[in-house]
Amino acid sequence: SHRGLVHMHFSAVFLPHLFRLFHGLASVVIPLRCAACDAVLEWQEGEWCGPCAFSLRRNLTQAQHRFAGRLDNVRCWSWWVPGEEGGERQAVHRLKYGGRANLGRALGKAMAEEAPIERWSTPEKWAVVPIPLHRRRQRQRGYNQSGLLTEGWCSVTGMVPMQLLVRTRHRSSLTRLGRRDRLQSLANTYRFDASLTWSPEDWDGIILMDDVVTTGATLEAAWTALRKAWNGPIDFVTLLDAAP
């Protein structure tokens, strides 16, 4: 009908201009800034600017050696390593403490688009398990950043997000601790959620998803909890490998 054609024409021609206008007005009041460099974003940009999308430092080596001799059947993949400008660390900080939930999903999607997807030839039979936060920390933060990365990752890869782990204890930051102290501090921190209906035969593997790997102690503690219910492959995927 004529009315329908008018509506379609309006949507195609005027709505993009309205979006630009609203974005411009919002940018004057509360400008959305790039998560990595703080540049004010243009309306068509997402959570980080075009130059940062190109220049953030990709990881060319992986961290299997960090777990050699202790964990069986493990592969690791991290998207970023820290660059000289510090944009990678700033983006992670914004994800964890900046209240930008959309950033987590966007990073998960972008990470998946550059991942070596050939590693997982049957993605629909891989479960992706985010490292859980304690309920107190999640209430404070408003979300689990690893859960948001998982959402974005699975929306691209077709893998299945699953909350198989529970964090049983709340602890202060482990930033200043070395590997041995971290492992001791994290002992029995995670447990497999026995209340779930879990059929191991339905899956080819599990991916543990976290935002940062440094010493690997958190991933190792979560791996130990999963091993009580799963004997197959467990891969580690993280946004940033922060080890020096």
TORDREN-688295 format. One record per residue (C-alpha): residue number from 1; residue in three letters; x, y, z. Coordinates in steps of 0.02 Angstrom, whole numbers. Each point is the difference from the previous one (the first is absolute). Layout:
// TORDREN-688295
  resi  resn    east   north      up
   NUM   ALA       X       Y       Z
...
// end
This chain:
// TORDREN-688295
  resi  resn    east   north      up
     1   SER       0       0       0
     2   HIS      48     183     -18
     3   ARG      11      19     190
     4   GLY     117    -149      11
     5   LEU     112      71    -136
     6   VAL       6     167      90
     7   HIS      46     -88     162
     8   MET     139     -99     -84
     9   HIS      68     157     -82
    10   PHE      -2      91     168
    11   SER      91    -144      85
    12   ALA     132     -11    -135
    13   VAL      33     186     -20
    14   PHE     -36      87     163
    15   LEU      35    -126     139
    16   PRO     188      -7     -30
    17   HIS       3     191      11
    18   LEU     -98      -7     162
    19   PHE     121    -127      73
    20   ARG     145     114     -44
    21   LEU     -89     148      78
    22   PHE     -40     -91     162
    23   HIS     177     -68      10
    24   GLY      69     175     -27
    25   LEU    -110      73     137
    26   ALA      44    -141     119
    27   SER     185      21     -39
    28   VAL      -9     181      53
    29   VAL     -76     -44     168
    30   ILE      83    -168      37
    31   PRO     122     -46    -139
    32   LEU      31    -186     -24
    33   ARG     186     -27      -5
    34   CYS     107    -137     -73
    35   ALA      31    -133     130
    36   ALA     184      -8     -47
    37   CYS      56     180     -33
    38   ASP    -139     115      63
    39   ALA     -31      81    -169
    40   VAL    -179      58     -24
    41   LEU     -88    -128    -109
    42   GLU     -91      41    -160
    43   TRP    -181     -55     -12
    44   GLN      38    -152    -110
    45   GLU     141     -63     111
    46   GLY     -38    -128     134
    47   GLU      98     -10     162
    48   TRP     173      43     -66
    49   CYS      64     110    -140
    50   GLY      60     -54    -171
    51   PRO     186      32      31
    52   CYS      -5    -105     159
    53   ALA     -92    -141     -88
    54   PHE     151      -8    -116
    55   SER     142      33     122
    56   LEU     -44     -96     159
    57   ARG     136    -130      16
    58   ARG     -48    -177     -49
    59   ASN      77    -150      87
    60   LEU     117     -99    -111
    61   THR      51    -133     127
    62   GLN    -107    -102     118
    63   ALA      19     -52     181
    64   GLN      -2    -189       2
    65   HIS     172      -1      83
    66   ARG     -76      83     153
    67   PHE     -94    -160      39
    68   ALA     123    -129     -69
    69   GLY       9    -158     104
    70   ARG    -146      46     112
    71   LEU    -155       7    -109
    72   ASP     -43    -130    -130
    73   ASN     -82      30    -168
    74   VAL       6     191       9
    75   ARG      16     128    -140
    76   CYS       9     188      29
    77   TRP     -46     150    -108
    78   SER       4     185      47
    79   TRP     -48     140    -116
    80   TRP     111     140      65
    81   VAL     164      31      89
    82   PRO      43     169      80
    83   GLY      66     128    -123
    84   GLU     110     150      36
    85   GLU    -145     123      -4
    86   GLY     -98     -96     132
    87   GLY    -164      -2     -95
    88   GLU     -26    -186      28
    89   ARG      12      15     189
    90   GLN    -111     154       0
    91   ALA    -134     -92     -99
    92   VAL       3    -143     125
    93   HIS     -10     125     145
    94   ARG    -151      83     -81
    95   LEU     -80    -169     -24
    96   LYS      23     -50     182
    97   TYR     -30     164      88
    98   GLY     -77     121    -124
    99   GLY    -178     -66       3
   100   ARG       0     -24    -190
   101   ALA     -88    -166     -23
   102   ASN     -15      26    -188
   103   LEU     190       9      -7
   104   GLY      13    -178      64
   105   ARG    -117     -70    -132
   106   ALA      84     101    -138
   107   LEU     173     -61      53
   108   GLY     -62    -179       5
   109   LYS     -66      15    -178
   110   ALA     157      84     -67
   111   MET     110    -128      87
   112   ALA     -98    -144     -77
   113   GLU      13      76    -174
   114   GLU     191      -9      10
   115   ALA      13    -165      93
   116   PRO      75    -157     -81
   117   ILE    -173     -76     -17
   118   GLU      71    -151     -91
   119   ARG      51     -63     172
   120   TRP    -182     -34      38
   121   SER     -69     -92    -152
   122   THR    -166     -39      86
   123   PRO     -39     165      89
   124   GLU    -179     -50      42
   125   LYS      72    -139     109
   126   TRP     116     113      99
   127   ALA     -59      76     164
   128   VAL      72     168      51
   129   VAL      13      23     189
   130   PRO      37     175      67
   131   ILE     107      14     155
   132   PRO    -130      44     132
   133   LEU       5     146     120
   134   HIS     -55     -17     179
   135   ARG    -178      62      18
   136   ARG      57     145     110
   137   ARG     123      62    -132
   138   GLN    -127     -23    -139
   139   ARG    -128     104      96
   140   GLN     129     139      20
   141   ARG      52      -3    -183
   142   GLY    -172     -33     -73
   143   TYR      60    -137    -118
   144   ASN     133    -133     -24
   145   GLN     121      62    -133
   146   SER      48    -178     -48
   147   GLY    -184     -39     -24
   148   LEU     -19     148    -119
   149   LEU     152     -56    -100
   150   THR     -79    -173      -9
   151   GLU    -164      71     -65
   152   GLY      87      94    -141
   153   TRP     114    -147     -42
   154   CYS    -143    -125     -11
   155   SER    -107     116    -107
   156   VAL     136      -8    -134
   157   THR      66    -178      17
   158   GLY    -162     -94      32
   159   MET      72     -76     159
   160   VAL    -110     -23     153
   161   PRO      19     107     157
   162   MET     -16    -102     160
   163   GLN      16      49     183
   164   LEU      81    -159      63
   165   LEU     103      77     141
   166   VAL     -41      91     161
   167   ARG     119     110      96
   168   THR     -16     -47     182
   169   ARG     113     128      84
   170   HIS      25     187     -14
   171   ARG     181      57       1
   172   SER      91     165     -17
   173   SER     106      38    -153
   174   LEU     139    -123     -42
   175   THR      96     127    -104
   176   ARG     151       9     115
   177   LEU      16    -187      27
   178   GLY     114    -118     -93
   179   ARG     -56    -162     -80
   180   ARG      25    -112     151
   181   ASP     -90     118     118
   182   ARG    -141      22    -125
   183   LEU     -24    -187     -16
   184   GLN      -5     -19     189
   185   SER    -122     144      16
   186   LEU    -114     -70    -136
   187   ALA      -1    -180      62
   188   ASN    -180     -64       7
   189   THR     -66     169     -55
   190   TYR     -98     -74    -145
   191   ARG    -114    -151      -3
   192   PHE     -98     -88    -134
   193   ASP    -186      40      12
   194   ALA     -70    -172      38
   195   SER    -179      65     -11
   196   LEU      15      10    -190
   197   THR     -57    -136    -118
   198   TRP     166     -39     -83
   199   SER      25    -131    -135
   200   PRO     187      -9     -40
   201   GLU     -30    -112    -151
   202   ASP     -89     145     -87
   203   TRP     158     106     -12
   204   ASP     165      -3     -91
   205   GLY      84     123     116
   206   ILE      -9     146     120
   207   ILE      74     174     -13
   208   LEU      37      96     160
   209   MET     -21     186     -36
   210   ASP      81     140     100
   211   ASP      50     180     -30
   212   VAL     185     -11      51
   213   VAL     129    -136      26
   214   THR     157      45      97
   215   THR      71    -145      98
   216   GLY    -140    -117     -54
   217   ALA     -48     -40     180
   218   THR    -184      45     -22
   219   LEU     -19    -106    -156
   220   GLU      91    -144      84
   221   ALA    -115       7     152
   222   ALA    -153       1    -113
   223   TRP      73    -143    -104
   224   THR      21    -103     159
   225   ALA    -184      27      44
   226   LEU     -57     -49    -175
   227   ARG     107    -157      -1
   228   LYS    -111     -74     134
   229   ALA    -141     -12    -127
   230   TRP      85       3    -171
   231   ASN     146    -101     -69
   232   GLY       6      71    -176
   233   PRO      91     150     -76
   234   ILE      -1     164      95
   235   ASP      63     153     -94
   236   PHE      41     171      74
   237   VAL     -55     157     -93
   238   THR      38     173      71
   239   LEU     -10     178     -62
   240   LEU     174      50      61
   241   ASP     158     -96      42
   242   ALA      76     118     127
   243   ALA     152    -102      49
   244   PRO     163      98     -11
// end
